[in-house]
Amino acid sequence: MLEKLNELTEGHGPLRPGHGLITGIIALSLGILCFLGVLAFHFPEYLTTPQLRKSYDVAVIRQVMLAGLAIAGGLSLVNIIFNRARWLSGFAFLLVAVTALLGGHKVPVADFADNTPYIGLDWFILDLLGSSLLFIFIEKLFALRKDQPVFRAEWQTDFHHFIVNHMLVGFVLLAANLAVHKFFGWAGTDGVRGWVQSMPFWAGLLLIILVADLVQYWTHRAYHEVPVLWRLHAVHHSSKSMDWLAGSRQHIVELLITRTLVLAPIYVLGFSKDVIDAYIVVVGFQAVFNHANVSVRLGPLRYLIVTPNFHHWHHSQDGEALDKNYAAHYAFLDYLFGTAVKSTKLWPQQYGVLGDYVPNGFIKQFKFPFTWKG
């Protein structure tokens, strides 16, 4: 069983329907997430993110886990009965059983310390579940490259980046916040903050996106134009396929630098919590959606906001697209600063780093910026 599971996780390509693999993978994925969820319920002080757990309703999370256990258990049981991928479904059913024995969705959560070291297991579970359900559906509905499977080549590398960057979300946030307060704490003034906080919600949201994207634009441009920084950013560009998971391929050092620089003006200007929360939702959606394998251009609006079409060009190896389309939210910034792609083609032909010199694999890519080989 373990040998077959290992073979499955190391492979790629389309899944043949009618053999139980699709339902088996769904059952296994839900089983793993539910098992991780029950661990988070048992050890919330070490496995959950303080900022996040204040935002969600635990009762709702319990119902989501119960639904996940029911779906995973039902799918795996049907496959076992009808002898379809029994090795896969058997492992999924085992995970469901272990999760149930550990208390499942009914694990009580007592009071616990709020200042312990932690990893963001809850953020990983919720983001993976939400992103995969939403964006895989969107990609199947509006696919740009219809022959690209969910488990395309090198998906494992991107998933490893996804795991690490989500698990270390607490470290990233802590380090970024400390850096912002240390280097930019002097810059905030009550007058400016009062004016910003008094703005209507939608005006504040549009402004925070503009402020963040201006910083993002010039930081992103620096990653392309400064050789030392490019070594970090090349990791993100090394993905040869674009889909909802591709945006997760990002070096942790780049993530720290960018988060700190983007958070600085947001902190200095003193945006309200509601505006910041809405901005986080916008950022989270666009970061995934703009890498997705979807055929979306939005007509004339594509000159105003960043779309998948706009950002796909940024990841292209096509000559006219190199070092172009830096904006993350507002496409008009690239038109304003003269860095927008101008092409008669609708979509780029090929993705990745020109010369394909960035190695594949999470560990190799983590080391790559510091090796100066290739």
C-alpha positions in Angstrom: 0.0 0.0 0.0 2.7 2.5 1.0 4.7 1.7 -2.2 1.7 2.4 -4.4 0.9 5.6 -2.5 4.5 6.7 -3.0 4.3 5.9 -6.7 1.1 7.9 -6.9 2.5 11.0 -5.2 5.7 10.9 -7.4 3.7 10.6 -10.7 1.8 13.1 -12.8 -0.7 13.1 -15.6 -4.4 12.8 -16.1 -6.4 10.4 -14.0 -8.5 7.8 -15.8 -12.1 7.9 -14.7 -13.9 4.7 -13.7 -11.1 3.1 -11.8 -11.7 4.7 -8.4 -8.6 6.9 -8.5 -10.4 10.2 -8.6 -12.8 9.4 -5.8 -10.0 7.7 -3.9 -7.7 10.8 -4.1 -10.6 13.0 -3.0 -11.3 10.6 0.0 -7.5 10.5 0.8 -7.2 14.3 0.6 -10.2 14.9 2.9 -9.0 12.1 5.2 -5.6 13.8 5.6 -7.1 17.2 6.2 -9.5 15.8 8.8 -6.7 14.0 10.6 -4.6 17.2 10.6 -7.7 19.1 11.8 -8.2 16.8 14.8 -4.5 17.3 15.7 -5.1 21.1 15.6 -8.1 20.6 17.9 -6.0 18.7 20.4 -3.0 21.1 20.3 -4.4 24.5 19.3 -1.7 26.5 21.1 1.0 25.0 18.9 -0.8 24.2 15.6 -3.1 27.1 15.0 -2.5 30.8 14.1 -3.6 33.3 16.7 -4.7 35.9 14.2 -6.7 33.4 12.2 -8.4 31.6 15.0 -10.0 34.9 16.1 -11.7 35.2 12.7 -13.4 31.9 12.2 -16.3 30.2 14.1 -15.1 26.9 15.6 -18.7 25.5 15.4 -18.6 25.9 11.6 -15.2 24.3 11.4 -16.5 21.3 13.3 -19.4 20.9 10.8 -17.0 21.2 7.9 -14.8 18.5 9.5 -17.9 16.3 10.0 -18.9 16.7 6.4 -15.3 15.9 5.3 -15.2 12.7 7.4 -18.6 11.6 6.0 -17.6 12.2 2.4 -14.1 10.6 2.8 -15.6 7.6 4.6 -18.4 7.2 2.1 -16.3 7.4 -1.0 -13.6 5.1 0.3 -16.1 2.6 1.6 -17.9 2.5 -1.8 -14.6 2.0 -3.6 -13.6 -0.8 -1.2 -17.0 -2.6 -1.7 -16.7 -2.4 -5.5 -13.0 -3.2 -5.6 -11.9 0.1 -7.1 -8.4 1.3 -6.0 -8.8 -0.6 -2.8 -5.3 0.2 -1.7 -5.9 3.9 -2.0 -9.4 3.9 -0.5 -8.3 1.5 2.3 -5.7 4.0 3.4 -8.2 6.9 3.2 -10.7 4.9 5.3 -8.0 4.1 7.9 -7.3 7.8 8.2 -11.0 8.5 8.8 -11.2 5.8 11.4 -8.1 7.1 13.3 -9.5 10.7 13.1 -12.8 9.5 14.6 -11.0 7.5 17.3 -9.1 10.7 18.3 -12.4 12.5 18.8 -13.1 13.8 15.3 -15.1 17.0 15.2 -16.2 16.7 18.8 -12.7 17.2 20.4 -13.3 19.8 23.2 -11.0 22.8 23.2 -10.1 24.2 26.6 -8.5 27.5 27.5 -4.8 27.6 26.4 -1.9 30.0 26.3 -1.9 32.5 23.5 1.9 33.3 23.3 3.3 29.9 22.5 5.5 29.1 19.4 3.2 27.7 16.7 2.9 26.6 13.0 -0.1 27.5 10.9 -1.7 24.2 10.5 -5.2 25.6 10.5 -4.2 28.2 7.8 -2.8 25.4 5.7 -5.9 23.2 6.1 -8.4 26.0 5.4 -6.5 27.5 2.5 -5.8 24.2 0.8 -9.4 23.0 1.1 -10.9 26.3 0.0 -8.4 27.0 -2.8 -8.6 23.5 -4.3 -12.4 23.3 -4.2 -12.8 26.8 -5.8 -10.0 27.0 -8.2 -9.9 23.4 -9.6 -13.6 23.9 -10.3 -13.0 27.2 -12.0 -10.1 25.8 -14.0 -12.2 22.9 -15.3 -15.0 25.3 -16.2 -12.9 28.0 -17.9 -9.7 26.1 -18.8 -7.1 27.9 -20.9 -5.1 24.7 -21.6 -7.8 22.0 -21.6 -5.3 19.2 -21.9 -3.4 20.2 -18.7 -4.3 17.8 -15.9 -4.8 18.7 -12.2 -1.6 16.7 -11.4 0.6 18.2 -14.1 4.4 17.9 -14.2 6.2 19.4 -11.2 3.1 19.8 -9.1 4.9 18.2 -6.2 7.5 21.0 -6.0 4.7 23.6 -5.9 2.8 21.7 -3.3 5.9 21.5 -1.1 6.3 25.3 -1.4 2.6 25.6 -0.5 3.1 23.4 2.7 6.2 25.2 3.9 5.0 28.8 3.2 1.7 28.1 4.9 3.1 26.2 7.9 5.6 29.1 8.5 2.9 31.8 8.2 3.4 32.6 11.9 7.1 33.1 11.5 6.7 35.2 8.4 4.0 37.4 10.0 6.1 37.8 13.2 9.3 38.6 11.4 7.5 41.1 9.0 5.7 42.8 11.9 8.9 43.2 13.9 10.8 44.6 10.9 8.0 47.0 10.1 7.8 48.3 13.7 11.6 48.6 14.1 12.3 50.4 10.8 9.1 52.2 10.1 7.5 52.8 13.5 8.8 56.4 13.6 6.9 57.3 10.4 3.3 57.1 11.5 1.5 60.3 12.4 -1.9 60.5 14.1 -3.2 63.1 11.7 -2.6 61.0 8.6 -3.9 57.8 10.3 -7.0 59.6 11.5 -7.7 60.8 7.9 -7.1 57.3 6.5 -9.3 55.6 9.1 -12.1 58.1 8.5 -12.4 57.2 4.8 -15.4 55.3 3.6 -14.8 51.5 3.5 -14.6 51.2 -0.3 -12.4 54.2 -0.7 -10.1 52.8 2.0 -10.0 49.4 0.2 -9.2 51.0 -3.2 -6.4 53.1 -1.5 -4.8 50.2 0.4 -4.7 48.1 -2.8 -3.1 51.0 -4.6 -0.6 51.7 -1.9 0.3 48.0 -1.6 0.6 47.6 -5.3 2.8 50.6 -5.8 5.2 49.0 -3.3 4.7 45.6 -4.9 5.4 47.0 -8.4 8.7 48.5 -7.6 9.8 45.6 -5.4 8.8 43.2 -8.1 10.7 45.2 -10.7 13.8 45.2 -8.4 13.6 41.4 -8.2 13.9 41.3 -12.0 16.6 44.1 -12.4 18.9 43.4 -9.5 20.9 40.1 -10.1 21.1 39.2 -6.4 17.3 39.6 -6.0 16.6 37.8 -9.2 18.2 34.7 -7.8 15.4 34.6 -5.3 12.6 35.5 -7.7 13.8 33.1 -10.4 12.4 30.3 -8.2 8.9 31.7 -8.6 9.4 32.0 -12.3 10.7 28.5 -12.8 7.3 26.8 -13.0 6.7 25.7 -16.5 2.9 25.4 -16.0 0.4 27.9 -14.8 -2.4 26.8 -12.5 -3.8 27.6 -9.0 -0.9 26.0 -7.3 1.9 27.6 -9.3 1.8 30.9 -7.4 2.8 29.0 -4.2 6.3 28.5 -5.7 8.1 31.3 -3.9 11.3 31.4 -1.9 10.7 32.0 1.8 13.3 34.8 1.9 11.5 36.6 -1.0 8.2 36.2 0.9 9.7 37.8 4.0 11.2 40.7 2.1 8.0 41.4 0.1 5.7 41.1 3.1 7.8 43.5 5.1 7.9 46.1 2.4 4.2 45.9 1.6 3.1 45.9 5.3 5.2 49.0 6.0 3.0 51.7 4.3 -0.1 49.9 5.5 1.1 50.2 9.1 2.3 53.7 8.7 -0.9 55.0 7.1 -3.0 53.2 9.8 -5.7 51.5 7.7 -8.7 50.2 9.7 -8.9 46.5 10.6 -12.0 46.0 8.3 -10.1 47.5 5.3 -7.0 45.4 6.0 -9.1 42.2 6.4 -10.8 42.9 3.0 -7.4 43.6 1.4 -6.1 40.3 2.6 -9.1 38.5 0.9 -8.4 40.4 -2.3 -4.7 39.6 -2.2 -5.4 35.9 -1.4 -7.8 35.6 -4.3 -5.8 37.4 -6.9 -2.5 35.7 -6.0 -4.1 32.3 -6.8 -6.5 33.3 -9.6 -4.0 35.2 -11.6 -1.8 32.1 -11.9 -4.7 29.8 -12.6 -5.2 27.9 -15.8 -8.2 29.9 -16.8 -9.1 31.8 -20.0 -10.1 35.1 -18.6 -9.2 38.6 -20.0 -12.2 40.8 -18.9 -12.3 42.9 -22.0 -11.3 46.6 -21.5 -11.1 46.0 -17.7 -7.8 44.2 -18.3 -6.2 47.6 -18.8 -7.3 48.5 -15.3 -6.9 45.4 -13.1 -4.6 42.4 -13.3 -6.2 39.3 -14.8 -4.8 35.8 -15.4 -4.1 36.8 -19.0 -2.0 39.8 -17.8 0.0 37.8 -15.3 0.5 34.8 -17.5 2.4 37.1 -19.8 4.7 38.0 -16.9 5.6 34.3 -16.5 6.2 33.8 -20.2 9.5 33.1 -22.0 8.3 34.9 -25.1 10.7 37.8 -26.0 8.2 40.5 -25.9 7.1 39.5 -22.3 10.5 39.4 -20.5 10.6 41.8 -17.5 7.1 43.1 -18.1 3.7 43.2 -16.3 4.9 43.7 -12.7 1.7 44.8 -11.1 -0.2 42.4 -8.8 -3.6 44.2 -8.7 -3.8 47.4 -10.8 -2.7 46.7 -14.4 -2.7 50.4 -15.2 0.5 50.8 -13.2 2.5 48.9 -15.9 0.9 51.1 -18.6 1.8 54.2 -16.6 5.4 53.1 -16.1 5.9 51.7 -19.6 6.3 48.1 -18.6 3.1 46.5 -20.0 3.4 43.7 -22.5 2.4 44.8 -26.1 1.7 41.7 -28.2 -0.6 40.8 -31.0 -1.0 37.3 -29.5 -3.7 36.6 -27.0 -1.7 34.3 -24.7 1.9 33.4 -24.3 3.3 30.2 -25.7 5.7 29.0 -23.0 6.3 29.6 -19.3 9.4 29.4 -17.1 12.8 30.9 -16.8 14.6 31.6 -20.1 17.4 29.0 -20.2 15.6 26.7 -17.7 18.5 26.8 -15.2 16.6 26.7 -12.0 16.6 23.1 -10.6 13.3 21.3 -9.8 12.5 20.2 -6.2 11.9 22.3 -3.1 15.2 21.7 -1.4 17.2 22.4 -4.5 15.2 25.6 -5.1 15.7 26.7 -1.5 19.5 26.4 -1.9 19.5 27.9 -5.5 19.8 31.6 -4.6 22.8 31.0 -2.5 24.8 28.7 -4.9 25.5 31.0 -7.8 25.8 28.1 -10.1 24.1 28.1 -13.5 
